[in-house]
Each structure stands twice: as C-alpha cells, then as structure tokens.
Amino acid sequence: MKNPFKFGTIVDEPYFINRKKEIDRVVSILSGANHLVVISPRRFGKSSLIFKAVRRLERPVIYIDLQLMTSPSDMAAQVLKRIYRIYPAQKIRQHIKRFRIVPSLSLNPVSGNIEVSFMPGTDFLPVLEDVLNLAEKISTEARKIILIFDEFQDAAKMDPDLLKQMRAVMQHHVMVNYVFLGSQESLIREIFQKKKSPFYHFGMVMNLLKIDRSEFHLFLTEGLAQICQEPDRVADEILAVTRSHPYYTQQLAFVVWEKGAAGTTGEAMVNEAVEDIIQEHDMDYERIWLNFNKTDRKVLLGISLSDLQPLSDAFNRMWDVGASSTAFSSLKRLVTSGFIIRTDRYELDDPFFSRWLIKRRER
C-alpha cells in the first residue's frame, strides 16, 4: 500500500483536495486580461492551487520565488533564465541583442540549462525593463505567458524603488498575466490596497482560506480506510488537532497512516503520531521559543492555553501582557513573522508548536 497523504511540496492529484471553486475563479481571471493577487498564510496551498489552475490553461508559466532572490538584477536574471527554458534560444536571440545591458550566458553541463547573470553593480532598471518587456514581446494571443511571483511582499525589501519600477513596466503589458502570491497579509494588502502604493488595485485579490472541513474529512476518511476500521473517528481526531490547516493536516495524516500500516490501532494512532511530530521538532521549537521576548511568549501561551483572544481586556489581564499598545505590537509582530495566523480567530500557525508549549508547561 502507498501512503495517500503528502506534505511539504507542491501537490497535485491524488493528493490535491477539492478547491474547485478557487480553481475555477483563477482560471476565469487569467483567461482574460486581468492579473491576480492570492493572499493566505504560509502552507495553505497557494502554489499548489495556482499550478493546478494554470495547467488547465495550457500556457507558458514562469514561477519566481522572491524569497530566494538576492537583488532586482538577480530576479531579472532568473526570469530570463526561465524564458530560455520555454523558448528556443534562436527565437529570443535578436531580442537579447537589443538589451541595453547584455547578460552573461553559460550552459550548465549538469542540468543542460542556460545560466544567466548580470554584472554585479549593474543598474537594475534597464535590466528589469528589458527582461519584462521580452516576456511581453514573445507572448502570443494563443500562448500568453503567466508570470508568477511568490512571496511578492519581499520585493519591497530588495530595493525601495523596485515596486515603482515594476509597475511602470507591467502596466503597459497586455500579453502577460501576472500572478502575485503573498503570505504576509498586512504587507501584501499594503502593496495592493493602499492608495499610495504603485500596485494599488493592480490585480484581482483572492483570499485563500482553509479547506472546507467536510471536504477534508472525506479526503482523510478515504485514505485512512486502508489502515483502520474507524476512519471517520480518526479523521475527526486529526482535524481537531490541526484545525483543518492544509499542511499540518496532511503531515499528521501521513504519520497516522504510517502507524496504522505498521499495526498501531485505536485511539493510540493519533496521539502517538502527534507525540512523534512534537519530539521530532523538539530542538527546533526550543530554539524558536528562546528567541521570543517576554511579551511574545505571553501572547503565544495565552492563545495556546486559553479560549480567550488576544487584545481583549480579559486576555491582557489573565496573561499580564501589559498595555493594549504593547499587546497589539506583539500580536502584529507574531502575525507578520508567521507564528500566528488569523482565520476566524487568532491561532498558532503550527498546531504542534502549540502542543509543545502545553506539554512543556505541564512538565
């Protein structure tokens, strides 16, 4: 038997769960002339959703993770490198000759890919303009490029003028659909919904929520039926731990399935799986915890150990958080860094970290 659950990478069938409405909306938006902004906490499945949707469109796709880019020139080089992957070199050679700053090209003997770079210290503006305009020029009506920027809020961190310069170029393009993915909600909303931002109202905004519990329950039950006699009950226990968080639900289900396949039965399956995951990350959680200040620790503990929500007077009094401004600053910091997410309530992004905190307190 093969474990039917998968986590940690971009997934497709048979690991992809529902999202039919979201996929249809993405396809509809990108079938026209509009651009798309997708906002959700990390590990909610933004990339998996987008890749599944664009496969239906059968068009050239360029994907750039801005967390891995070191500068605007590096970003431009990586976009150009991916253009070379899609189109034959002879098709774009004439365009490259017209670049104001000609890139260095080399063939990677291992991968067979063309490596692209610009001289260090190169002014990024002409480089960025030429590369983005190249994507526009080589696109056709039947094969318009879809250019995806993941963790787009990091663009503002590379250079204070980058967003302004990107918008100045992109606003003239009609043969490229741009997709912007963001996991830091406050920052990405500031980019696309603040009037003073260059990207104000540049694309349709889509908030990606948790997968519907009933859909997740059905998916879990079908997979768990291979290794246990009460898949409904086990699925309920898994979702009670993870609160339907896409990544952590798949992770816990994977470990539960492995235990069931190895002969573990009954209520011990989920409990032992949770303990295994907590133990596996014990040192990571301890290192993370030691880097929090006192107020952040109180907020994290308060959310993990009580039903009270932060910023309420009852929460601040119970956990001695201090002034409302102090509590707000802490919460904003923890949300921005991704340790706390807000869905229908504030909760720790990692439910196993929350369990680790509870366990340590009890011990």
Contacts in CASP RR format, 6 or more apart in sequence:
PFRMAT RR
TARGET T0000
AUTHOR 0000-0000-0000
METHOD contacts of the structure
MODEL  1
MKNPFKFGTIVDEPYFINRKKEIDRVVSILSGANHLVVISPRRFGKSSLI
FKAVRRLERPVIYIDLQLMTSPSDMAAQVLKRIYRIYPAQKIRQHIKRFR
IVPSLSLNPVSGNIEVSFMPGTDFLPVLEDVLNLAEKISTEARKIILIFD
EFQDAAKMDPDLLKQMRAVMQHHVMVNYVFLGSQESLIREIFQKKKSPFY
HFGMVMNLLKIDRSEFHLFLTEGLAQICQEPDRVADEILAVTRSHPYYTQ
QLAFVVWEKGAAGTTGEAMVNEAVEDIIQEHDMDYERIWLNFNKTDRKVL
LGISLSDLQPLSDAFNRMWDVGASSTAFSSLKRLVTSGFIIRTDRYELDD
PFFSRWLIKRRER
1 226 0 8 1.000
1 227 0 8 1.000
1 261 0 8 1.000
3 254 0 8 1.000
3 257 0 8 1.000
3 258 0 8 1.000
3 261 0 8 1.000
4 14 0 8 1.000
4 15 0 8 1.000
4 222 0 8 1.000
4 223 0 8 1.000
4 226 0 8 1.000
4 257 0 8 1.000
5 15 0 8 1.000
5 223 0 8 1.000
5 250 0 8 1.000
5 251 0 8 1.000
5 253 0 8 1.000
5 254 0 8 1.000
5 257 0 8 1.000
6 15 0 8 1.000
6 250 0 8 1.000
6 254 0 8 1.000
7 247 0 8 1.000
7 248 0 8 1.000
7 250 0 8 1.000
7 251 0 8 1.000
7 254 0 8 1.000
8 43 0 8 1.000
8 247 0 8 1.000
8 250 0 8 1.000
8 251 0 8 1.000
10 47 0 8 1.000
10 48 0 8 1.000
10 51 0 8 1.000
11 48 0 8 1.000
11 250 0 8 1.000
12 48 0 8 1.000
12 51 0 8 1.000
12 52 0 8 1.000
15 250 0 8 1.000
16 48 0 8 1.000
16 52 0 8 1.000
17 211 0 8 1.000
17 215 0 8 1.000
17 216 0 8 1.000
17 219 0 8 1.000
17 246 0 8 1.000
18 211 0 8 1.000
18 212 0 8 1.000
18 215 0 8 1.000
18 219 0 8 1.000
19 49 0 8 1.000
19 52 0 8 1.000
19 211 0 8 1.000
22 49 0 8 1.000
22 53 0 8 1.000
22 206 0 8 1.000
22 208 0 8 1.000
23 49 0 8 1.000
23 52 0 8 1.000
23 53 0 8 1.000
23 56 0 8 1.000
25 206 0 8 1.000
26 36 0 8 1.000
26 38 0 8 1.000
26 49 0 8 1.000
26 50 0 8 1.000
26 53 0 8 1.000
26 54 0 8 1.000
26 206 0 8 1.000
27 53 0 8 1.000
27 56 0 8 1.000
27 57 0 8 1.000
29 35 0 8 1.000
29 36 0 8 1.000
29 204 0 8 1.000
29 206 0 8 1.000
30 36 0 8 1.000
30 53 0 8 1.000
30 54 0 8 1.000
30 57 0 8 1.000
30 146 0 8 1.000
30 177 0 8 1.000
30 179 0 8 1.000
31 57 0 8 1.000
32 177 0 8 1.000
33 174 0 8 1.000
33 177 0 8 1.000
34 177 0 8 1.000
34 203 0 8 1.000
34 204 0 8 1.000
35 177 0 8 1.000
35 178 0 8 1.000
35 179 0 8 1.000
35 180 0 8 1.000
35 202 0 8 1.000
35 203 0 8 1.000
35 204 0 8 1.000
36 177 0 8 1.000
36 178 0 8 1.000
36 179 0 8 1.000
36 180 0 8 1.000
36 203 0 8 1.000
36 204 0 8 1.000
36 206 0 8 1.000
37 152 0 8 1.000
37 179 0 8 1.000
37 180 0 8 1.000
37 182 0 8 1.000
37 188 0 8 1.000
37 192 0 8 1.000
37 202 0 8 1.000
37 203 0 8 1.000
37 204 0 8 1.000
37 205 0 8 1.000
37 206 0 8 1.000
38 46 0 8 1.000
38 49 0 8 1.000
38 50 0 8 1.000
38 179 0 8 1.000
38 180 0 8 1.000
38 181 0 8 1.000
38 182 0 8 1.000
38 206 0 8 1.000
38 208 0 8 1.000
39 182 0 8 1.000
39 183 0 8 1.000
39 185 0 8 1.000
39 188 0 8 1.000
39 189 0 8 1.000
39 205 0 8 1.000
39 206 0 8 1.000
39 207 0 8 1.000
39 208 0 8 1.000
40 46 0 8 1.000
40 182 0 8 1.000
40 183 0 8 1.000
40 207 0 8 1.000
40 208 0 8 1.000
40 209 0 8 1.000
41 183 0 8 1.000
41 185 0 8 1.000
41 338 0 8 1.000
41 341 0 8 1.000
41 349 0 8 1.000
42 183 0 8 1.000
42 338 0 8 1.000
42 349 0 8 1.000
43 245 0 8 1.000
43 246 0 8 1.000
43 247 0 8 1.000
43 248 0 8 1.000
43 349 0 8 1.000
44 208 0 8 1.000
44 209 0 8 1.000
44 210 0 8 1.000
44 245 0 8 1.000
44 246 0 8 1.000
44 247 0 8 1.000
45 208 0 8 1.000
45 246 0 8 1.000
45 247 0 8 1.000
46 150 0 8 1.000
46 181 0 8 1.000
46 182 0 8 1.000
46 183 0 8 1.000
46 208 0 8 1.000
47 63 0 8 1.000
47 150 0 8 1.000
47 181 0 8 1.000
49 208 0 8 1.000
50 148 0 8 1.000
50 179 0 8 1.000
50 181 0 8 1.000
51 61 0 8 1.000
51 63 0 8 1.000
54 61 0 8 1.000
54 146 0 8 1.000
54 148 0 8 1.000
57 146 0 8 1.000
59 143 0 8 1.000
59 144 0 8 1.000
59 145 0 8 1.000
59 146 0 8 1.000
60 86 0 8 1.000
60 87 0 8 1.000
60 139 0 8 1.000
60 143 0 8 1.000
60 144 0 8 1.000
60 145 0 8 1.000
60 146 0 8 1.000
61 145 0 8 1.000
61 146 0 8 1.000
61 148 0 8 1.000
62 79 0 8 1.000
62 82 0 8 1.000
62 83 0 8 1.000
62 86 0 8 1.000
62 135 0 8 1.000
62 145 0 8 1.000
62 146 0 8 1.000
62 147 0 8 1.000
62 148 0 8 1.000
63 82 0 8 1.000
63 148 0 8 1.000
63 150 0 8 1.000
64 75 0 8 1.000
64 78 0 8 1.000
64 79 0 8 1.000
64 82 0 8 1.000
64 147 0 8 1.000
64 148 0 8 1.000
64 149 0 8 1.000
64 150 0 8 1.000
65 150 0 8 1.000
65 151 0 8 1.000
66 75 0 8 1.000
66 149 0 8 1.000
66 150 0 8 1.000
66 151 0 8 1.000
66 152 0 8 1.000
66 154 0 8 1.000
66 155 0 8 1.000
66 158 0 8 1.000
67 150 0 8 1.000
67 151 0 8 1.000
67 154 0 8 1.000
69 75 0 8 1.000
69 78 0 8 1.000
69 154 0 8 1.000
69 158 0 8 1.000
70 158 0 8 1.000
71 124 0 8 1.000
71 158 0 8 1.000
71 159 0 8 1.000
72 124 0 8 1.000
72 127 0 8 1.000
72 128 0 8 1.000
72 158 0 8 1.000
72 159 0 8 1.000
72 162 0 8 1.000
72 165 0 8 1.000
73 118 0 8 1.000
73 121 0 8 1.000
73 122 0 8 1.000
73 124 0 8 1.000
73 127 0 8 1.000
73 128 0 8 1.000
75 128 0 8 1.000
75 155 0 8 1.000
75 158 0 8 1.000
76 118 0 8 1.000
76 124 0 8 1.000
76 127 0 8 1.000
76 128 0 8 1.000
76 130 0 8 1.000
76 131 0 8 1.000
76 132 0 8 1.000
77 103 0 8 1.000
77 116 0 8 1.000
77 117 0 8 1.000
77 118 0 8 1.000
77 127 0 8 1.000
77 131 0 8 1.000
78 116 0 8 1.000
79 131 0 8 1.000
79 132 0 8 1.000
79 135 0 8 1.000
79 147 0 8 1.000
80 103 0 8 1.000
80 116 0 8 1.000
80 131 0 8 1.000
80 134 0 8 1.000
81 113 0 8 1.000
81 114 0 8 1.000
81 115 0 8 1.000
81 116 0 8 1.000
83 92 0 8 1.000
83 131 0 8 1.000
83 134 0 8 1.000
83 135 0 8 1.000
83 138 0 8 1.000
84 92 0 8 1.000
84 113 0 8 1.000
84 114 0 8 1.000
84 116 0 8 1.000
85 113 0 8 1.000
85 114 0 8 1.000
86 145 0 8 1.000
87 138 0 8 1.000
89 114 0 8 1.000
91 138 0 8 1.000
92 134 0 8 1.000
92 138 0 8 1.000
95 134 0 8 1.000
95 137 0 8 1.000
95 138 0 8 1.000
96 102 0 8 1.000
96 103 0 8 1.000
96 134 0 8 1.000
98 130 0 8 1.000
99 126 0 8 1.000
99 127 0 8 1.000
99 130 0 8 1.000
100 126 0 8 1.000
100 127 0 8 1.000
100 130 0 8 1.000
101 118 0 8 1.000
101 119 0 8 1.000
101 122 0 8 1.000
101 123 0 8 1.000
101 126 0 8 1.000
101 127 0 8 1.000
101 130 0 8 1.000
103 116 0 8 1.000
103 117 0 8 1.000
103 118 0 8 1.000
103 127 0 8 1.000
104 116 0 8 1.000
104 117 0 8 1.000
104 118 0 8 1.000
104 119 0 8 1.000
105 114 0 8 1.000
105 115 0 8 1.000
105 116 0 8 1.000
106 114 0 8 1.000
106 115 0 8 1.000
107 113 0 8 1.000
107 114 0 8 1.000
107 115 0 8 1.000
108 114 0 8 1.000
108 115 0 8 1.000
118 127 0 8 1.000
124 159 0 8 1.000
124 162 0 8 1.000
124 165 0 8 1.000
125 165 0 8 1.000
128 162 0 8 1.000
128 165 0 8 1.000
128 166 0 8 1.000
128 169 0 8 1.000
129 165 0 8 1.000
129 169 0 8 1.000
132 166 0 8 1.000
132 169 0 8 1.000
132 170 0 8 1.000
132 173 0 8 1.000
132 176 0 8 1.000
133 169 0 8 1.000
133 173 0 8 1.000
135 145 0 8 1.000
135 147 0 8 1.000
135 173 0 8 1.000
135 176 0 8 1.000
136 172 0 8 1.000
136 173 0 8 1.000
136 174 0 8 1.000
136 175 0 8 1.000
136 176 0 8 1.000
137 175 0 8 1.000
138 145 0 8 1.000
139 145 0 8 1.000
139 175 0 8 1.000
139 176 0 8 1.000
140 175 0 8 1.000
141 175 0 8 1.000
144 175 0 8 1.000
144 176 0 8 1.000
144 177 0 8 1.000
145 175 0 8 1.000
145 176 0 8 1.000
145 177 0 8 1.000
146 176 0 8 1.000
146 177 0 8 1.000
146 179 0 8 1.000
147 176 0 8 1.000
147 177 0 8 1.000
147 178 0 8 1.000
147 179 0 8 1.000
148 178 0 8 1.000
148 179 0 8 1.000
148 181 0 8 1.000
149 155 0 8 1.000
149 178 0 8 1.000
149 179 0 8 1.000
149 180 0 8 1.000
149 181 0 8 1.000
150 181 0 8 1.000
150 182 0 8 1.000
151 181 0 8 1.000
151 182 0 8 1.000
151 183 0 8 1.000
152 180 0 8 1.000
152 181 0 8 1.000
152 182 0 8 1.000
152 188 0 8 1.000
152 191 0 8 1.000
153 182 0 8 1.000
153 183 0 8 1.000
153 184 0 8 1.000
153 187 0 8 1.000
153 188 0 8 1.000
153 191 0 8 1.000
155 162 0 8 1.000
155 163 0 8 1.000
155 166 0 8 1.000
156 162 0 8 1.000
156 163 0 8 1.000
156 187 0 8 1.000
156 191 0 8 1.000
163 191 0 8 1.000
163 197 0 8 1.000
163 198 0 8 1.000
163 199 0 8 1.000
164 198 0 8 1.000
166 198 0 8 1.000
166 199 0 8 1.000
167 198 0 8 1.000
167 199 0 8 1.000
167 202 0 8 1.000
168 198 0 8 1.000
170 176 0 8 1.000
170 178 0 8 1.000
170 202 0 8 1.000
171 202 0 8 1.000
178 202 0 8 1.000
178 203 0 8 1.000
180 188 0 8 1.000
180 192 0 8 1.000
180 199 0 8 1.000
180 203 0 8 1.000
182 188 0 8 1.000
183 338 0 8 1.000
184 336 0 8 1.000
184 338 0 8 1.000
185 335 0 8 1.000
185 342 0 8 1.000
186 332 0 8 1.000
186 335 0 8 1.000
186 336 0 8 1.000
187 336 0 8 1.000
190 197 0 8 1.000
191 197 0 8 1.000
191 199 0 8 1.000
192 199 0 8 1.000
192 200 0 8 1.000
192 201 0 8 1.000
192 202 0 8 1.000
192 203 0 8 1.000
192 205 0 8 1.000
193 200 0 8 1.000
193 201 0 8 1.000
193 205 0 8 1.000
194 200 0 8 1.000
209 343 0 8 1.000
210 243 0 8 1.000
210 244 0 8 1.000
210 245 0 8 1.000
210 246 0 8 1.000
210 343 0 8 1.000
211 244 0 8 1.000
211 246 0 8 1.000
211 249 0 8 1.000
212 244 0 8 1.000
213 239 0 8 1.000
213 244 0 8 1.000
216 239 0 8 1.000
216 244 0 8 1.000
216 249 0 8 1.000
217 232 0 8 1.000
217 235 0 8 1.000
217 236 0 8 1.000
217 239 0 8 1.000
220 231 0 8 1.000
220 234 0 8 1.000
220 235 0 8 1.000
220 238 0 8 1.000
220 239 0 8 1.000
220 249 0 8 1.000
220 253 0 8 1.000
221 231 0 8 1.000
221 232 0 8 1.000
221 235 0 8 1.000
222 231 0 8 1.000
223 231 0 8 1.000
223 253 0 8 1.000
223 257 0 8 1.000
224 231 0 8 1.000
224 234 0 8 1.000
224 235 0 8 1.000
224 253 0 8 1.000
224 256 0 8 1.000
224 257 0 8 1.000
225 231 0 8 1.000
226 257 0 8 1.000
226 261 0 8 1.000
227 257 0 8 1.000
227 260 0 8 1.000
227 261 0 8 1.000
227 263 0 8 1.000
228 234 0 8 1.000
228 260 0 8 1.000
228 265 0 8 1.000
228 266 0 8 1.000
228 269 0 8 1.000
229 265 0 8 1.000
230 266 0 8 1.000
234 256 0 8 1.000
234 266 0 8 1.000
234 269 0 8 1.000
234 270 0 8 1.000
237 267 0 8 1.000
237 270 0 8 1.000
238 249 0 8 1.000
238 252 0 8 1.000
238 253 0 8 1.000
238 256 0 8 1.000
238 270 0 8 1.000
239 249 0 8 1.000
241 248 0 8 1.000
241 252 0 8 1.000
241 270 0 8 1.000
241 274 0 8 1.000
241 351 0 8 1.000
241 355 0 8 1.000
242 248 0 8 1.000
242 249 0 8 1.000
242 252 0 8 1.000
242 351 0 8 1.000
243 343 0 8 1.000
243 347 0 8 1.000
243 351 0 8 1.000
245 349 0 8 1.000
245 351 0 8 1.000
248 350 0 8 1.000
248 351 0 8 1.000
248 352 0 8 1.000
251 277 0 8 1.000
252 270 0 8 1.000
252 273 0 8 1.000
252 274 0 8 1.000
252 277 0 8 1.000
255 273 0 8 1.000
255 276 0 8 1.000
255 277 0 8 1.000
256 269 0 8 1.000
256 270 0 8 1.000
256 273 0 8 1.000
259 269 0 8 1.000
259 272 0 8 1.000
259 273 0 8 1.000
260 269 0 8 1.000
264 272 0 8 1.000
274 352 0 8 1.000
274 355 0 8 1.000
277 352 0 8 1.000
278 285 0 8 1.000
278 352 0 8 1.000
278 355 0 8 1.000
278 356 0 8 1.000
278 359 0 8 1.000
281 352 0 8 1.000
281 353 0 8 1.000
281 356 0 8 1.000
282 356 0 8 1.000
285 353 0 8 1.000
285 356 0 8 1.000
288 339 0 8 1.000
288 353 0 8 1.000
289 297 0 8 1.000
289 357 0 8 1.000
292 300 0 8 1.000
293 330 0 8 1.000
295 321 0 8 1.000
295 322 0 8 1.000
295 326 0 8 1.000
295 327 0 8 1.000
295 329 0 8 1.000
295 330 0 8 1.000
296 330 0 8 1.000
296 333 0 8 1.000
296 334 0 8 1.000
298 319 0 8 1.000
298 320 0 8 1.000
298 321 0 8 1.000
298 330 0 8 1.000
299 310 0 8 1.000
299 319 0 8 1.000
299 321 0 8 1.000
299 327 0 8 1.000
299 330 0 8 1.000
299 331 0 8 1.000
299 334 0 8 1.000
299 340 0 8 1.000
300 334 0 8 1.000
300 339 0 8 1.000
300 340 0 8 1.000
300 348 0 8 1.000
300 357 0 8 1.000
301 319 0 8 1.000
301 357 0 8 1.000
301 361 0 8 1.000
302 308 0 8 1.000
302 310 0 8 1.000
302 315 0 8 1.000
302 318 0 8 1.000
302 319 0 8 1.000
303 309 0 8 1.000
303 310 0 8 1.000
303 340 0 8 1.000
303 346 0 8 1.000
303 347 0 8 1.000
303 348 0 8 1.000
303 354 0 8 1.000
304 348 0 8 1.000
304 354 0 8 1.000
304 357 0 8 1.000
304 358 0 8 1.000
305 357 0 8 1.000
305 358 0 8 1.000
305 361 0 8 1.000
306 315 0 8 1.000
306 318 0 8 1.000
306 319 0 8 1.000
308 314 0 8 1.000
308 315 0 8 1.000
308 318 0 8 1.000
309 315 0 8 1.000
309 345 0 8 1.000
309 346 0 8 1.000
310 321 0 8 1.000
310 327 0 8 1.000
310 331 0 8 1.000
310 346 0 8 1.000
311 324 0 8 1.000
311 327 0 8 1.000
311 328 0 8 1.000
311 331 0 8 1.000
315 321 0 8 1.000
315 327 0 8 1.000
316 322 0 8 1.000
316 324 0 8 1.000
316 327 0 8 1.000
321 327 0 8 1.000
321 330 0 8 1.000
331 340 0 8 1.000
331 346 0 8 1.000
334 340 0 8 1.000
335 341 0 8 1.000
335 342 0 8 1.000
335 346 0 8 1.000
338 349 0 8 1.000
339 348 0 8 1.000
339 349 0 8 1.000
339 350 0 8 1.000
339 353 0 8 1.000
340 346 0 8 1.000
340 347 0 8 1.000
340 348 0 8 1.000
340 349 0 8 1.000
341 347 0 8 1.000
341 348 0 8 1.000
341 349 0 8 1.000
347 354 0 8 1.000
348 354 0 8 1.000
END
